[in-house]
Amino acid sequence: MICTRKTLRGIFGVAVFALSLAACSENTPEQPPLERAIAALEDGDGFGAELILRKMLADGVERSAISAFLGEAELIQGQPAEARRWLAEGAFTDATAGRGFHMLGRLEMREGNLPAAGQAFDRAIAFIPDDPRLWTDIGRLRYRGGEQGLAVDAAEHAVKLGPENSEALLFMAQLTRDSHGMAAALPWFERAIAAKPDQLDLMAEYAATLGDAGEAQEALAVIRDIASRNPGYLRSYYLQAVLAARAGQYDLARKLLFRSGGFVNDTPAGILLSGIIDLETGNFASAAQNFDKLSRQQPENAQVRELLARSLAMGGNHRELVYRFDEVAREVSASPYLQALVARGHEALGNRDKAAGLIDSAAKKQAENLAAVKPSGDFDNRNRTSATSGQEALDLVRSYITSGRGPAAVTVAEDFRERFVGSADALSLAGDAALANRDVSRALDLYAQSARIRQSWPLARRRYFGLRAAGEAAQAQRLLEEYLIGHPGSTEPALLLARVHYDRGNSPRAGQLLDHALLAGGDRDPEILALRAVIALRMDQPELATRIARRGMEINPMHPATLQAMAMISREPLASALLAKANGSGNSPRVARR
């Protein structure tokens, strides 16, 4: 049976009702101990299974007959050292060898020993070649090892072998979420829950995806069902905190996050949420500490970098702001928002000369094209013709692209792609090199292969501009529409799609897209605000246009789009003065044609 969100609540209720009936039913003959142990393992009760299995061992059952199950029980309880005692020797019976080597592979994968995990899975396949759980773990191993394309193949094979296996369906849901977005993943989560409706981790993944898909009420219903089943399930409090923060209820979000235990400090998502709550409630120093911690873990994360810069700026810590971000803000790829923050930091310190260049850069509307990103750190590409790691390949290709050496970038990227077959990152990097070498067709093909595995917004953005450069405007528009369906909280694709509709004279649709972007967090983006103000003017809504344009002035008064929008709602001579200032800030086009 394939279930939808409307039927899932019924499934949850039936499951609880069935349990109550079971308690009242007549006694049935007791299952053999091994069957009871396996049932406990399937329910995630490692401790209960261990008790049964150790009793069997004490009663004289051979160790080799139950070592696979004891190892699995220890894994479920988070005891890898104990699990290794039962699994490492590979002393299993023929009947249990498949499960034993499967669990050994899980153990090795959990501890980061990926080659050893692969060897164990290979041995397991010889005994249980059609086990969907085994193929699911093979897929997860391939994904972690950079063979994401092969991971997708393994996931599809697992679902074919076990169309009602919850582990296989969950993995397919996660892969679909990465490649096609939240909405496309929901049916896979629903099938997985229908197969195993009492699995709380699975329900939590489903609730998180519902929230990211903009289905807040549905997500809250699932979270409350989780809490009713197990009030001590800490992840449910974290998920409720996310929903509360999205609704602007930051005090409630803080209380819920505090109740989530280790999620606050131990996970990147928890650290990010804690920082956002601090930022929105005026605890700027605490926010900066959280974002600094996360930035050190994820140095390439531009969103975290800008949140850290904003926390420092709002907390008045201008000296640290300019020390940490001046160099980054002067790069071609820096966002206008980061440039404006650092410029204001220099102004606060009295460094007006240093601020001037950044103000000009921030004021210039970024062209709708792609900017090359420099390698990380002080990277020297002299005498370097190949790369042995992902970071080294990324830095080497970036260095060739920024220095105008497109053919050399292609050589390195293609070599790396061929050595790491099926890697989404390697495919994307090879696409970047091809694009820099003006081979748009090849770049689009590589990007499409990468997107089949994992499509982030930066990748989708490169595909969009590549399609436009190739004259495929309709396909480019369709890409934006599909991305927004899967990622409704994204603001930049909404802005780009709104421009497409505006240029075609469809102001109502453009306005709807921008309103959605504003609600999703785009109310600090001067280009979104400016275009929305212009659309309001076109639709004869002068009061709305004035309110939005003034909001843009509060955010970034020097941005050309902001100045142009203000000019459109102003009278002479102020309108001419604003336009002159906008035109003098750089060679930027008008925000819109009226």
N, C-alpha and C positions, 0 to 999 in steps of 0.2 A: 504493500500500500504506500502511495506517495502522499504525504500530508502537507497541508498548508498551515499558515499561522492561525487560521480560524479553527482548525481541528486540533492543534497542539494542546490548547488548554483542556480540551476534552480528553486527550490522551493522558495528560498529567493527572486529571481527576480520576479517570478509570484506573490508573496505576495505583493510586492511593486506596481506592475502593476495593480493588482486587486484593491488596494486602490485608485489609480489614476482614474481608471474607475468609482469607486463608487462615487467619487466626481463629476463626469460629468453626472451621470445617472439622470433620472427623479426622482422627489421627490416621495417617497413612504410614505404610511400612517405611522404616528408616533406610535411607540410601546407603550404599557401601561407602566407607570412609573416603576413598579416593575420589568418588564422584562428588561427595560433599566438599572436599578440598578444592576440586576444580571449579565447582559452582561458586565457592567463596572467592577464588581468584578472578572469575569472570565478573563478580560484583565489586571487585577492587578491595576486598577485605583480606589483605595480606596477613594480618595478625591471626584472624580466625583460621585461615588456611594453614598457617604454620603450626597452630596448636594441634590440628587434626593430623598433619603430616608427621609431626614429632611423636605423637602417640602411636602412629603406624610404625615408625622406626623403632620405638621402644617395644612394640609387640612383635618385632622380628622381621619386618618387611625389609628387603634388601635396599641398601642405600641407592644403588644404581636405578632402582625402579621409581624413586621419588625425588632424586636430587634435582631434576629439572624443575619440578614444581616448587621445591623449597627455595631454589634460587630465584624463581619468579616471585615468590612470597616476600623474600627479602628486598627485591627490587621495588616492589610496590610500597614497602615500608620505608624506602629511602635508605637502605643499609647496603651500599655497594660492596663493602669489604666482606660482609657475611655472605652476600650473594656469590662472590667470587669463590668462597670456600666450597660451595656446592657445584659451581659451574665450570671452573677453570680447567679441571682435569678432563672434562669431556667424558666422564664415566657414566654413560647412560645406557639404558636398554634400547633395542631396536625400536620398540614402541614409543619411547620417550625422547629419542635422539633428536628428532626434528625440533621439538619444543625446547629441548635443552640448548642446542646450538643457537636457536633463535634468541633465547634469553641471554646467552653469552654475548651474542652480537649486540643486543640492547645495552648490556652492561658496558661493553667496550665503547659503544657510541656515546653513552652517557658520560663516560670519563674522557672523551675526546680522542680515543684510539681508533680513528676511522679505518685505517688499513686492517687492523685486527678485527674490527666489526665486520668488514667486508668478507674476510676469510671465514668468520663464523657463519655469516648468512649463506655463503656458498656451500658450506657443509650442511646447513639446515635444508637447503633446496633439494639436496640429494634424497632427503627423507620425506619432505612435505612440499613438493613443487607447486601445489595448487592451493596453498594456504593464503588467504587474502591479507591476514595480519602480517605475515612474513613479507609479502610484497609491499605492503604499506611501509614497513620499516626500511625495506630496501630503498624505496622512494625517498624517505626522509634522509637516509644516509647519503644518497646521491645528491640531494639538494644541499646538504651541509658541505659536501665535498666539492661543490661548484658545478656539478653535472645536472643543472636544473632541467634541461630538456629531457634527459633520460629519467629524471625524477617524475616528470609528467607522464611519461610512458609507463613507468611502474605503477603510478597511481591509477591510471586508466585500466591497467591489467588487474590490479587489486579489486577495483569495483566490478569488473567483468566476472572475476572469480567469486566475489561475495557481494552481490548487489544489495544485500541487507546487512552488511557488516559495518558497524558504527565507526570503527577505526578507519576503514578505507574511505567511507563517506565523509568523515571529518577531514581527512587529509585532502580529498578532492575539493571540499568546501574551502579550505585554506588556500589551496593553489588557485582556485577560481577567484577568490577574493583578491589575490595578488595580481592576477592577469586581467580580470574583467570587472572588478569592483564589487562593492558590497551587495548591490541588488542581485547580481547574477549568482552570488554565493548563497543567498538565503535558501533557495530550494534544496541545495545540497545539505545544509545544516538541518533543515526540516526532515529530510529523509533519514539523516543520522539519528535525530532524536526519536523519530518514529520507530527506529530499530532498537534504540536503547533509551527509553524515556526517563530513566532514573539516574542518568549519568550527569552529575552536577557540573563537572568541568566542561562537558559538551554543551550543556545549557548556558553556561557562562560565556562561552565563545559565541554562541548564537545571540545572546543578549547584547554583547559588545558589538557584533556586526549590525544588529538592528539599530543600535544607537548611532553608529557611524553612517548608516543609511538614512538617517533622519527620522526613523520610526521610534521616537522617544517613548510614546505611550505603550507600544508593544514591547519595547525593551524593558520598561519598568514592570510590566506584568510578569515577564519571565523572571526578572530579578526577585520580585516578591515571592514568586513560587519557589525559587531556590531557597530564599530565607525561611519560608515556612517549613521546608523539608529539613533544613539544617541551619539553625540560627548562628552556628559557629563557623559557617563557611565564609572566610574573611574576604574573599574576592568579591562577594556580592556587595559589600560595603564600598569597595573601590568603584565598582560599576555604578552604584547609586551616586557616589561623589562626582563622577564624570557627568552624569545627567544633570545633577544639581548645578555644577559649574557652567554647563552649557546654557542653563536657564537663568544664569546670573545670580543664583542663590549661593554666594560664596561662603557665607558663615555656615550654612548647612553642609556645603561640600567639605569644608575643613573638618567638621565634626565626624562626618562619615568616613573621610580619608583616615582620620586618626584611629577609627575603629577597625580599619583594614589591616592593622598590624604591619607586617614587613613590607607591604606594597609601598609604603611611604618612602622608605629609604633604600630598598633592595632592588627595585625594578626601574628601568628608565621611564616607563609610563607613569609610575608613581611619583618619581622625582619631578617630572615635567608638570604633572598636575599640581603638585604641592607648590612649585614655583609660580605657576599661573595664579593660583589662589592668593599667594602672598602678594603678587604684583597687583592684582585687582583690588586688594584690600589695603594697600598702602604700606605693606611690610617690605620695602624695597631692598633692604640689606639682606633679609632672609631669602627673598626671591633671587637676588644675585648669587648667593651661596649655592642655591639649588641649581641654577642654570650653569654656574661655573663648574659644578661637579659633573653635570650632564655633558657639558661641552668638552670636558677632558675625556669623557668616555666616547663621545661622538664628534670628533673635531671637524668632520666634513658637513655637519648638520647646520645649514645656514639659518634655519628657523630658530634653533636654540641660540646661535650666535647673536641674532638680532634681539631675542628676548633678553639675553644677558646685557647687551648694550643698552637696551631700553631701561632695564632695572637700574643700571649704574647711572644713567642720565636722570631718571626720575628721582633717584636717591641723592642727587647732587654730587655724586662721586665722579666729577668731570676729569680729574687727573688720571685716575685709573682707566676711564673710558677712552681717552685719547691715547694713552700708553698702549692699551691692548688692541685698539681697533683702527688707529690712524692709517697704518700701512694697508690693512685689508680694505678700508674704505676708499683708498685711492686706486684700487684695481678696477679694470674695465668692467668686470663682472659684478662689482658691488652694487647693491640695491640703492636706489635714491633714499630710501628710508634710513639705512645705515649711514650713508653719507651725510644726511641732514643731522642725525644725532651727533655724529663726531664733530661736525662743523659747529653745532651749538655748544659742544663741550669746549672747543677751542675758544669760542667767543666768551664763554663764562670765565675762562682763564686769562682773557685779555690777548689771546693770540689771533688777532683779526687777520693778519696776513695769511696764516695757515688755514684759517677758516674760509677765506675767500675762494680758493680753488675748489674746495669741497662744496661750498654753496652753489657755485656755478655748475658743478657736475650733478648735484642733486636736483638743481632746477631744470636741467635738460631732460626732457621726456625721453626715456630710453626707446631707441628704435625697435620696431617689431622684428627683430632678427636675433641671432644667437651670438653670444660673446664667448670667446675662448677663455678657459680658466687656466691660470698658471699652476705649475706643479706645487705640491706642498713643500714647505721648507726651502732650504738652499740646495736645490737639485741641480747637479751638473751632468749634462748629457754627453760630455766629451768622451770619446772612445767607448760609447755605449750603443750597441746595436740590437740587443735583445733584453728581455726581462724574465726573471725567474719567479716573481710573485705578482699578485694582483696590484698592490700599491706601486711596485716598481714599474709595471707596465703602464699604469695610469699616469704616473709622473713623467715617464719617458715620452709617451704619446702626447701628453699635454705640452711638454717642452718643445716638441717638434711642431705642433700646431701653432703655438704662440710665436714661434720663430719663423713661420711661413714655410716649413719644410714638410709639405703635405705627403709627397711620396715616401719619405722616411717614416712618417707617422703610420702610413698604411702598412709598410713592411713589418714594423714592430707589432702593430695591432693584429694583423693577419696571422703572424707567427704565434702570438699568444692565443688567439682564437682556436687555431688548429691544435694547440697542445692542451687546451681545456674545452673539449667539445661539449656543447650543450650548456655552457655557462652563459647566463643572461648578461652578466657584466662584461664578459669578453665580447659577446655579440654587440652590445651597445657601444663599447669602446671602438670596435672595428667600424661601426657605423659612423661614429664621430670622425674617425680618421678619413673615411671615404668622403664624408661631407666636406671636410676641410680640403680634400683633394679635388673638390668640385664634381665628384661622381655621385650625383643625387640619387640616381636610380639604385645603385649598389647600397647606398646608405639606407634608403627606405626599406630595402629588402632585409638588411641586417637588423634594423630597428624593429621590423614586424616580427622577425624570429625571436628577438629579445622580449617583445611585448607579449608573445604567446606564453611566456613563462612568468614575467613580472613586469607590469607597466606602472611605473611611478609617474608623477606629473612631469618631472624634467624630461623623461623619455618621451612621453606623449607630446610635450611641447615641441621637442625637436622633430618628431614625426609631423606635427601640424605644419610647422614652417617649411619642412622639406617637401610636403605635399603641395603647399602653395607655390614653392619655387618650381615644382615640376608641372605647374598648371592644373593641378587636380583640386580645384577649389571646393567642389561638391564633396569629394572624399575627405578633404580637410575638415569641412563643416561637420560631416557625419562623425568623424573622430572625436571632435569636441562634444557633440551631443551624447555619444556613447560614454565618454569619460565622465560627464556630469551625471548621467544616470547612475553610474557605479560609484561615484564619489561626490555626493550632493553637497558636501561641506567645502568643496574647493572653490576659491574665488577667482583665480586668474583665468581658468577656462571659461567661467561665466562671463568675465569681462571680454575675452576675445570673441566669444560667440555673440555677445550683445553688440559688439562693433560690426560683426557681419550683418546682423539683422538691421542695425541702424543704417548702415550704408545702403541697404536695399530698401529703405523707407519704411521698415516695419518697427516703428517706435514703440508700440505697445508691448511687443514681444521682447524688445531690447530692454525696456523698463522692467518687465517682470524678471528677467535674468539678473539685472543689476540689483533689484530689491532683494532677490534671493542671496546675492553675494554680500550685500550689506548686512543681512541677518546672520550670515555665516562667518562674520568677522571682518568683512571688507570695509567697515566704516572708518578705517584709518588709511585707506588707500586713496590718494588724491586723484588718481585717474578714474577710479570707479565713481567717486563722488562727483567729479567734474562732468563726466559723461551723463550721469543720472540727472544732474542739474540741467544740462542742455536738453535732454529728452523731455524733462518737465516743461521747459520753455516751448519746445516744439508741440507739446500736447496741451498748450494753453493752461499751464499750472504755475503761474508766476510766484505764488507764495511758497510752494514746495521747492521751486528752483532756487529761490533766495535762501531758504533755510539750509538746503544741501550745499550750496556754494559757500556759504559762510562757515559751514562745518569744515569744508576743505581748507579754508583760510586758517582755521584753528590748527589743523593738522600739519600743513606744509604751505605757508604763505608765499613761498618763492617758486613753487612748482609751476611751470608754464600752463599746465592744464587747469590748475587752480586759478591762475591769473586770467586766463581766457574765459573761464566760466564766470568769474566775477565781473569781467568786462561786459559780458552778454546781459547781465542783470542790472548793470549800472547805467547811469546817464552821463552825458558829456559834461565836463571834460574828463571826468574820472575814467570813463570807459576807454578813451584813447590813451590815457596815461597807463592804464593797466595793460593794454595791448602792446604798447611800446616797451613796457618792462618785460612782458612775456617774450616778445620778439628779440629783445636784447639779451635774453638769457641763454640763447643757443639756437642752432638751426633745427628747430623742432616744428613739426606740422601743427596745424590747429587741432584742438581736441575734437572738433566735429564741424561738419559743414552744415550751416543752417539754410 
